[in-house]
């Protein structure tokens, strides 16, 4: 494998936004930020071409303004993450879907208020954008298979959430990537302990070098979002590239 880079390539993963297709020698690696001018500019300054959008309700209440803000930014939105809302707040799922369609981005369906047993209720809302359900903290592989994958839904694979659920984490990661390569549309990558996720690279317990190697050696070719705090994203990107090329 070569270095992580961004070049023109005829290969376009179905979850990729146009203009941020994975390079032939590496994946699209995205930061994460709110869809606000200063945050988007800061992501570009940190060296990212693409980001996942972290959304609050007010971003969606002003949908047209949010679309214009992102379209005018120096980075593209590879994915958009639903706000942390309940299934009863259907309008915010629908608005996030509209935003994903407008930006040609992947839709991440996730809320800390929704357990996977309610994934069918969320899916029943109906979405136009390519989408996947993010695995919750502590959700086992068996649970993800029963509640999401066996129902022909796609999975957004959060590695830290998986780490909190599986004692043999790397085996579980390899199993999911090898068994469901066509149903994993996007990966969230961060560090974690068994109790706390979303940590900067090196602040947790995950073997990130082995994690990246497992992803690199799999059939997965979608975007990878470095889901750490903004001030830690540039260092995470540098570490990821080092792991990818080792």
Secondary structure, 3 states (H helix, E strand, C coil): CCCCCCCCCCCCCCCCCCCCCCECCECCEEEEEECCHHHHHHHHHCCCCEEEEECCHHHHHCHHHHHHHHHCCCCEEEEEECCCCCCCCHHHHHHHHHHHHHHCCEEEECCCCCCHHHHHHHHCCCCCCCEEEECCCCCCHHHHHHHCHHHCCCEEEEHHHHHHHCCCHHHHHHHHHHHCCCCEEEEEECEECCCCEEECCCCCCCCHHHHHHHHHCCCCCCEEEECCCHHHHHHHHHHHHHHHHC
